[in-house]
Amino acid sequence: MNTKIIKKIILILVVATLLTIGLTGCGGGIIIISTTGTVVVAVNGPGRYDIYIDTVFQGTTDVYGQYTITNVPGGNYYFEADGFYQSPYYNYYYYGSRSQTTYNGRTNYVTIPVSPYYY
């Protein structure tokens, strides 16, 4: 009599396990692979800068020299920063560039070094 009860319990456990796997799947959910990434651009100079990716204007940095770009496909890009700083006596113009590879599904950080130039 004990063997019949043990067999029934094992059968119930097997059926419950199969139903659980069948209803939820083995992977436990859907895996989503991102096809774009985010780029945080930082410029190491005073003032505000216009940011370009492959010569296409993206936007202007904040007062801290940062600008965030979303939905950027992974790849190798040419980043440019063009801006100026106004003092009481002069306008100082700055420019810098950098080539860098970005990756999908992550936040990529790009620091652009700038140097002054004059008109």
C-alpha positions in Angstrom: 0.0 0.0 0.0 2.9 2.4 0.7 4.3 1.8 -2.8 1.0 2.9 -4.4 0.9 6.1 -2.4 4.6 6.9 -3.2 4.0 6.2 -6.9 0.9 8.6 -6.9 2.9 11.3 -5.2 5.8 10.9 -7.7 3.3 11.0 -10.6 1.7 14.2 -9.2 5.1 15.8 -8.8 6.1 14.9 -12.3 2.9 16.2 -13.8 3.1 19.5 -11.7 6.7 20.0 -12.9 5.9 19.4 -16.5 2.9 21.8 -16.3 5.1 24.4 -14.6 7.8 24.1 -17.3 5.2 24.1 -20.1 3.4 27.2 -18.8 6.5 29.3 -18.0 9.1 28.0 -20.4 12.6 26.9 -19.6 14.2 30.4 -20.1 12.0 32.2 -17.6 11.1 35.1 -19.9 11.8 36.9 -23.1 15.3 38.2 -23.8 15.5 41.6 -25.5 18.7 42.5 -27.3 19.1 46.3 -27.7 20.1 47.5 -31.1 21.2 51.0 -29.9 23.1 52.5 -27.0 23.4 55.8 -25.2 26.4 58.2 -25.6 27.4 60.6 -22.9 29.7 63.2 -24.3 32.0 65.2 -22.0 34.1 68.2 -23.1 37.1 69.2 -21.0 37.0 73.0 -21.6 35.1 76.0 -20.4 31.9 77.2 -22.1 29.2 75.5 -24.1 29.8 73.3 -27.1 27.9 72.2 -30.2 28.3 68.4 -30.5 28.5 66.7 -33.9 28.6 63.0 -34.8 30.1 62.4 -38.2 29.5 66.1 -39.0 25.8 65.9 -38.1 24.7 68.4 -35.3 23.3 66.6 -32.3 22.8 69.4 -29.7 24.6 71.7 -27.3 26.3 70.7 -24.0 25.1 72.0 -20.6 27.1 74.3 -18.4 29.2 71.4 -17.2 30.2 70.4 -20.7 28.1 67.3 -21.0 25.5 66.1 -23.5 23.6 62.8 -23.7 22.6 61.2 -26.9 20.2 58.3 -26.9 19.4 55.6 -29.5 22.8 55.6 -31.1 23.5 52.4 -33.1 26.8 50.7 -32.2 29.7 51.6 -34.5 32.7 53.8 -35.0 32.0 57.5 -35.0 33.8 60.8 -35.3 32.8 63.1 -32.5 33.4 66.9 -32.6 32.9 69.7 -30.1 32.9 73.3 -31.3 32.3 76.2 -28.9 33.4 79.4 -27.3 34.0 81.0 -23.9 33.3 84.7 -23.5 35.4 86.6 -21.1 35.0 90.4 -20.3 37.8 91.1 -22.9 37.9 88.3 -25.5 35.9 85.5 -27.0 37.9 82.3 -26.8 36.9 79.6 -29.4 37.5 76.0 -28.8 37.5 72.9 -31.0 38.2 69.2 -30.4 37.5 65.9 -32.0 37.8 62.2 -31.3 37.1 58.9 -33.0 35.5 56.3 -30.8 33.6 53.0 -31.1 30.2 52.8 -29.3 28.4 49.6 -28.4 24.7 48.6 -28.3 22.9 48.1 -25.1 25.1 50.2 -22.9 26.0 53.7 -21.9 29.2 54.8 -23.8 31.3 57.7 -22.5 33.2 59.9 -24.9 35.5 62.6 -23.6 36.5 65.2 -26.2 39.7 67.2 -25.5 39.5 70.8 -26.9 42.1 73.4 -27.7 41.6 77.1 -28.2 41.8 78.7 -31.6 41.2 82.3 -32.7 39.3 84.0 -35.6 
